[in-house]
Amino acid sequence: MTDTVDAVKDVLIETLELRQTPAELTRDTPLFGALPELDSFGVVQLVVALEGRFDIVIDDEEFGADLFETVGSLTDFVDAKLAA
C-alpha cells in the first residue's frame, strides 16, 4: 500500500507537473476541483499515465468524481485494480 501511494504521488506530480513534493501530498489531499491542473484534459493524461505505470486498464464507466476525490481514493482504486 505504501508503495502504491508513493507511486500514485509520483504519477500525479510528473503527469500534472505539480509543484508539490511527494511529502506534501497525503492520502487526504483533495484532487479534482482542488488542483487546477486536474481539468478534463488532466484527467485523461493522468489515466493514461496510471494505466502505463501500473499496467492496468481503467474503463470509461469507472471514471467519476469519487475516483479523483483524494490521493487516497485514487490509490485505493489502483490497489483494487492491481488485486483484481
N, CA and C atoms as a LAMMPS dump frame, in Angstrom:
ITEM: TIMESTEP
0
ITEM: NUMBER OF ATOMS
252
ITEM: BOX BOUNDS ff ff ff
-5.0000000000000000e+02 5.0000000000000000e+02
-5.0000000000000000e+02 5.0000000000000000e+02
-5.0000000000000000e+02 5.0000000000000000e+02
ITEM: ATOMS id mol type element x y z
1 1 1 N 0.829 -1.195 0
2 1 2 C 0 0 0
3 1 3 C 0.868 1.251 0
4 2 1 N 1.894 1.281 0.848
5 2 2 C 2.78 2.445 0.883
6 2 3 C 3.446 2.631 -0.465
7 3 1 N 3.859 1.524 -1.072
8 3 2 C 4.49 1.619 -2.386
9 3 3 C 3.515 2.191 -3.417
10 4 1 N 2.266 1.759 -3.355
11 4 2 C 1.27 2.243 -4.309
12 4 3 C 1.016 3.729 -4.119
13 5 1 N 0.832 4.168 -2.891
14 5 2 C 0.554 5.584 -2.655
15 5 3 C 1.739 6.444 -3.098
16 6 1 N 2.944 5.976 -2.853
17 6 2 C 4.129 6.726 -3.297
18 6 3 C 4.19 6.798 -4.82
19 7 1 N 3.871 5.691 -5.475
20 7 2 C 3.881 5.659 -6.942
21 7 3 C 2.777 6.542 -7.512
22 8 1 N 1.596 6.538 -6.887
23 8 2 C 0.498 7.396 -7.34
24 8 3 C 0.896 8.864 -7.191
25 9 1 N 1.525 9.2 -6.075
26 9 2 C 2.007 10.575 -5.881
27 9 3 C 2.983 10.965 -6.98
28 10 1 N 3.905 10.065 -7.29
29 10 2 C 4.884 10.334 -8.355
30 10 3 C 4.186 10.574 -9.694
31 11 1 N 3.209 9.737 -10.013
32 11 2 C 2.478 9.887 -11.275
33 11 3 C 1.734 11.217 -11.296
34 12 1 N 1.092 11.572 -10.195
35 12 2 C 0.386 12.846 -10.116
36 12 3 C 1.326 14.022 -10.364
37 13 1 N 2.456 14.009 -9.68
38 13 2 C 3.411 15.116 -9.784
39 13 3 C 4 15.207 -11.184
40 14 1 N 4.388 14.066 -11.738
41 14 2 C 5.002 14.059 -13.069
42 14 3 C 3.995 14.414 -14.164
43 15 1 N 2.833 13.805 -14.119
44 15 2 C 1.842 13.972 -15.186
45 15 3 C 1.237 15.368 -15.19
46 16 1 N 0.903 15.86 -14.002
47 16 2 C 0.242 17.163 -13.907
48 16 3 C 1.226 18.309 -13.696
49 17 1 N 2.518 17.949 -13.611
50 17 2 C 3.578 18.942 -13.39
51 17 3 C 3.281 19.794 -12.157
52 18 1 N 2.962 19.103 -11.057
53 18 2 C 2.638 19.774 -9.805
54 18 3 C 3.903 20.318 -9.152
55 19 1 N 3.722 21.358 -8.387
56 19 2 C 4.855 21.955 -7.658
57 19 3 C 5.06 21.277 -6.304
58 20 1 N 4.057 20.524 -5.858
59 20 2 C 4.159 19.847 -4.578
60 20 3 C 5.192 18.719 -4.643
61 21 1 N 5.758 18.431 -3.484
62 21 2 C 6.641 17.276 -3.36
63 21 3 C 5.785 16.097 -2.896
64 22 1 N 6.294 14.879 -3.046
65 22 2 C 5.528 13.729 -2.558
66 22 3 C 5.169 13.851 -1.077
67 23 1 N 6.059 14.42 -0.282
68 23 2 C 5.794 14.565 1.153
69 23 3 C 4.636 15.519 1.434
70 24 1 N 4.383 16.445 0.535
71 24 2 C 3.29 17.407 0.716
72 24 3 C 1.93 16.82 0.351
73 25 1 N 1.934 15.718 -0.369
74 25 2 C 0.684 15.053 -0.739
75 25 3 C 0.405 13.939 0.258
76 26 1 N -0.784 13.978 0.87
77 26 2 C -1.185 12.926 1.8
78 26 3 C -2.384 12.195 1.206
79 27 1 N -2.811 11.128 1.853
80 27 2 C -3.987 10.396 1.38
81 27 3 C -5.22 11.298 1.355
82 28 1 N -5.245 12.307 2.214
83 28 2 C -6.399 13.2 2.309
84 28 3 C -6.305 14.419 1.394
85 29 1 N -5.219 14.55 0.639
86 29 2 C -5.072 15.695 -0.255
87 29 3 C -6.161 15.656 -1.322
88 30 1 N -6.995 16.714 -1.398
89 30 2 C -8.038 16.742 -2.422
90 30 3 C -7.448 16.92 -3.812
91 31 1 N -8.085 16.303 -4.796
92 31 2 C -7.585 16.365 -6.172
93 31 3 C -8.551 17.128 -7.071
94 32 1 N -9.54 16.434 -7.628
95 32 2 C -10.439 17.052 -8.608
96 32 3 C -11.217 18.186 -7.959
97 33 1 N -11.141 19.345 -8.564
98 33 2 C -11.789 20.526 -8.021
99 33 3 C -10.867 21.354 -7.144
100 34 1 N -9.785 20.735 -6.665
101 34 2 C -8.834 21.445 -5.804
102 34 3 C -7.542 21.768 -6.549
103 35 1 N -7.195 20.941 -7.514
104 35 2 C -5.982 21.173 -8.31
105 35 3 C -6.386 21.715 -9.678
106 36 1 N -6.01 22.946 -9.99
107 36 2 C -6.367 23.484 -11.305
108 36 3 C -5.778 22.669 -12.459
109 37 1 N -4.685 21.981 -12.201
110 37 2 C -4.048 21.156 -13.231
111 37 3 C -4.875 19.927 -13.592
112 38 1 N -5.779 19.53 -12.686
113 38 2 C -6.585 18.329 -12.91
114 38 3 C -7.937 18.718 -13.514
115 39 1 N -7.864 19.226 -14.742
116 39 2 C -9.071 19.526 -15.503
117 39 3 C -9.409 18.303 -16.341
118 40 1 N -10.354 18.428 -17.262
119 40 2 C -10.756 17.253 -18.042
120 40 3 C -9.597 16.677 -18.844
121 41 1 N -8.749 17.535 -19.391
122 41 2 C -7.576 17.052 -20.126
123 41 3 C -6.577 16.402 -19.173
124 42 1 N -6.414 16.993 -17.994
125 42 2 C -5.509 16.428 -16.988
126 42 3 C -5.952 15.058 -16.526
127 43 1 N -7.269 14.86 -16.431
128 43 2 C -7.799 13.55 -16.033
129 43 3 C -7.403 12.494 -17.066
130 44 1 N -7.569 12.831 -18.339
131 44 2 C -7.206 11.885 -19.404
132 44 3 C -5.711 11.573 -19.351
133 45 1 N -4.894 12.59 -19.201
134 45 2 C -3.444 12.375 -19.105
135 45 3 C -3.104 11.498 -17.903
136 46 1 N -3.753 11.771 -16.784
137 46 2 C -3.485 11.02 -15.565
138 46 3 C -3.885 9.556 -15.721
139 47 1 N -5.036 9.309 -16.329
140 47 2 C -5.494 7.933 -16.537
141 47 3 C -4.506 7.174 -17.417
142 48 1 N -4.069 7.794 -18.494
143 48 2 C -3.094 7.148 -19.389
144 48 3 C -1.803 6.85 -18.628
145 49 1 N -1.354 7.793 -17.821
146 49 2 C -0.117 7.602 -17.055
147 49 3 C -0.27 6.485 -16.018
148 50 1 N -1.414 6.445 -15.34
149 50 2 C -1.651 5.39 -14.352
150 50 3 C -1.723 4.024 -15.012
151 51 1 N -2.412 3.945 -16.155
152 51 2 C -2.501 2.667 -16.873
153 51 3 C -1.107 2.186 -17.274
154 52 1 N -0.278 3.083 -17.739
155 52 2 C 1.073 2.709 -18.146
156 52 3 C 1.959 2.325 -16.976
157 53 1 N 1.869 3.079 -15.903
158 53 2 C 2.722 2.839 -14.738
159 53 3 C 2.386 1.532 -14.036
160 54 1 N 1.087 1.254 -13.913
161 54 2 C 0.651 0.096 -13.137
162 54 3 C 0.191 -1.075 -13.993
163 55 1 N 0.229 -0.929 -15.313
164 55 2 C -0.222 -1.97 -16.235
165 55 3 C -1.655 -2.396 -15.923
166 56 1 N -2.521 -1.391 -15.812
167 56 2 C -3.942 -1.63 -15.566
168 56 3 C -4.745 -0.963 -16.684
169 57 1 N -6.03 -1.303 -16.754
170 57 2 C -6.943 -0.658 -17.696
171 57 3 C -8.063 -0.018 -16.884
172 58 1 N -8.281 1.26 -17.116
173 58 2 C -9.356 1.979 -16.441
174 58 3 C -10.445 2.223 -17.479
175 59 1 N -11.581 1.555 -17.292
176 59 2 C -12.696 1.664 -18.236
177 59 3 C -13.401 3.004 -18.072
178 60 1 N -14.016 3.459 -19.147
179 60 2 C -14.719 4.747 -19.139
180 60 3 C -15.76 4.829 -18.02
181 61 1 N -16.468 3.734 -17.78
182 61 2 C -17.51 3.762 -16.755
183 61 3 C -16.94 3.842 -15.334
184 62 1 N -15.635 3.653 -15.197
185 62 2 C -15.013 3.759 -13.875
186 62 3 C -14.625 5.201 -13.543
187 63 1 N -14.654 6.074 -14.559
188 63 2 C -14.354 7.482 -14.322
189 63 3 C -15.467 8.08 -13.478
190 64 1 N -15.111 8.864 -12.513
191 64 2 C -16.095 9.567 -11.709
192 64 3 C -15.388 10.489 -10.749
193 65 1 N -16.107 11.466 -10.257
194 65 2 C -15.519 12.427 -9.337
195 65 3 C -14.973 11.742 -8.088
196 66 1 N -15.652 10.663 -7.637
197 66 2 C -15.195 9.974 -6.435
198 66 3 C -13.836 9.311 -6.627
199 67 1 N -13.551 8.885 -7.833
200 67 2 C -12.251 8.278 -8.123
201 67 3 C -11.122 9.28 -7.916
202 68 1 N -11.35 10.515 -8.324
203 68 2 C -10.321 11.554 -8.247
204 68 3 C -10.552 12.511 -7.078
205 69 1 N -11.274 12.055 -6.056
206 69 2 C -11.584 12.91 -4.911
207 69 3 C -10.331 13.256 -4.107
208 70 1 N -9.543 12.242 -3.758
209 70 2 C -8.327 12.464 -2.963
210 70 3 C -7.215 11.543 -3.463
211 71 1 N -6.02 11.794 -2.977
212 71 2 C -4.9 10.892 -3.284
213 71 3 C -5.243 9.493 -2.78
214 72 1 N -5.865 9.41 -1.624
215 72 2 C -6.234 8.12 -1.042
216 72 3 C -7.262 7.365 -1.869
217 73 1 N -8.281 8.066 -2.367
218 73 2 C -9.3 7.38 -3.171
219 73 3 C -8.701 6.866 -4.474
220 74 1 N -7.803 7.624 -5.049
221 74 2 C -7.136 7.193 -6.28
222 74 3 C -6.217 6.005 -6.003
223 75 1 N -5.502 6.048 -4.889
224 75 2 C -4.614 4.946 -4.507
225 75 3 C -5.414 3.675 -4.234
226 76 1 N -6.527 3.82 -3.517
227 76 2 C -7.368 2.639 -3.223
228 76 3 C -7.889 2.011 -4.505
229 77 1 N -8.256 2.859 -5.474
230 77 2 C -8.734 2.35 -6.753
231 77 3 C -7.628 1.571 -7.475
232 78 1 N -6.429 2.133 -7.502
233 78 2 C -5.303 1.454 -8.157
234 78 3 C -5.004 0.136 -7.455
235 79 1 N -5.003 0.145 -6.121
236 79 2 C -4.778 -1.099 -5.372
237 79 3 C -5.827 -2.153 -5.722
238 80 1 N -7.089 -1.741 -5.836
239 80 2 C -8.162 -2.679 -6.176
240 80 3 C -7.959 -3.248 -7.571
241 81 1 N -7.536 -2.395 -8.528
242 81 2 C -7.275 -2.868 -9.885
243 81 3 C -6.112 -3.856 -9.905
244 82 1 N -5.096 -3.58 -9.113
245 82 2 C -3.929 -4.473 -9.062
246 82 3 C -4.275 -5.812 -8.428
247 83 1 N -5.206 -5.81 -7.487
248 83 2 C -5.604 -7.042 -6.816
249 83 3 C -6.539 -7.889 -7.653
250 84 1 N -7.191 -7.271 -8.626
251 84 2 C -8.178 -7.984 -9.456
252 84 3 C -7.515 -8.958 -10.406
